């Protein structure tokens, strides 16, 4: 997945264990008023075989929060949409 790093937005995510990851947002998709982000760990940007992750924006207590998409059905729906986009 080769990208020009100057055009990408980077975010820092922390998992439940406290591990910190710098992620590059390679694309975003809005489905049924939910904004999803396709992200790749920044260290893997030039690796053609890297796998992307999907995260989404939600409102929680009046704040915008980014969470991982853990539901397999939801993940597959977004992944299918993204795969269609990059195939065209």
C-alpha positions as CSV (number, residue, x, y, z in Angstrom):
1,X,0.0,0.0,0.0
2,X,2.2,2.8,-1.3
3,X,1.1,6.3,-0.5
4,X,2.6,9.8,-0.5
5,X,3.0,10.5,3.2
6,X,2.6,14.2,2.6
7,X,-1.0,13.7,1.6
8,X,-2.0,11.5,4.5
9,X,-3.4,12.4,7.9
10,X,-2.0,10.6,10.9
11,X,-3.6,9.8,14.2
12,X,-2.4,8.2,17.4
13,X,-4.6,5.4,18.8
14,X,-4.2,3.6,22.2
15,X,-5.6,0.2,22.7
16,X,-7.1,-1.3,25.9
17,X,-3.7,-2.4,27.1
18,X,-2.2,1.1,26.8
19,X,-0.2,0.3,23.6
20,X,0.1,3.4,21.4
21,X,0.1,3.2,17.6
22,X,0.6,5.9,14.9
23,X,-1.9,5.2,12.2
24,X,-2.3,6.7,8.7
25,X,-5.8,7.4,7.5
26,X,-5.7,6.2,3.9
27,X,-9.4,6.7,3.2
28,X,-12.7,7.4,4.8
29,X,-16.2,6.2,4.0
30,X,-19.6,7.3,5.3
31,X,-22.3,4.6,5.4
32,X,-25.7,5.3,6.9
33,X,-24.5,8.5,8.6
34,X,-21.5,6.7,10.2
35,X,-18.0,7.9,9.3
36,X,-15.5,5.0,9.0
37,X,-11.8,5.4,8.5
38,X,-9.5,3.0,6.7
39,X,-6.2,3.1,8.6
40,X,-2.8,1.5,8.3
41,X,0.0,1.5,10.9
42,X,2.4,4.2,9.7
43,X,5.3,1.8,9.9
44,X,3.6,-0.4,7.3
45,X,2.7,2.2,4.7
46,X,5.2,1.1,2.1
47,X,4.4,-2.6,2.6
48,X,2.2,-3.7,-0.3
49,X,1.0,-6.7,1.8
50,X,0.0,-4.7,4.8
51,X,-3.5,-5.1,6.2
52,X,-5.8,-2.2,6.9
53,X,-8.0,-1.7,9.9
54,X,-11.3,0.0,10.1
55,X,-12.2,2.4,12.8
56,X,-15.3,4.6,13.2
57,X,-16.4,7.9,14.7
58,X,-19.2,7.8,17.3
59,X,-20.7,10.3,19.7
60,X,-20.3,9.4,23.4
61,X,-21.4,11.8,26.1
62,X,-21.4,14.7,23.6
63,X,-17.9,14.0,22.4
64,X,-16.7,12.5,19.2
65,X,-14.8,9.3,19.9
66,X,-13.0,7.0,17.6
67,X,-13.4,3.2,18.2
68,X,-12.4,0.0,16.4
69,X,-15.0,-1.9,14.5
70,X,-15.1,-5.2,16.4
71,X,-18.4,-6.5,14.9
72,X,-17.5,-8.9,12.1
73,X,-20.6,-8.2,10.1
74,X,-20.1,-4.4,10.3
75,X,-16.4,-4.8,9.5
76,X,-17.1,-6.9,6.4
77,X,-19.8,-4.5,5.2
78,X,-17.3,-1.6,5.3
79,X,-14.4,-3.7,3.9
80,X,-16.6,-4.7,1.0
81,X,-17.5,-1.1,0.2
82,X,-13.9,-0.1,0.5
83,X,-12.7,-2.9,-1.8
84,X,-15.3,-1.8,-4.4
85,X,-14.0,1.7,-4.2
86,X,-10.3,0.7,-4.7
87,X,-11.3,-1.8,-7.5
88,X,-12.8,1.0,-9.6
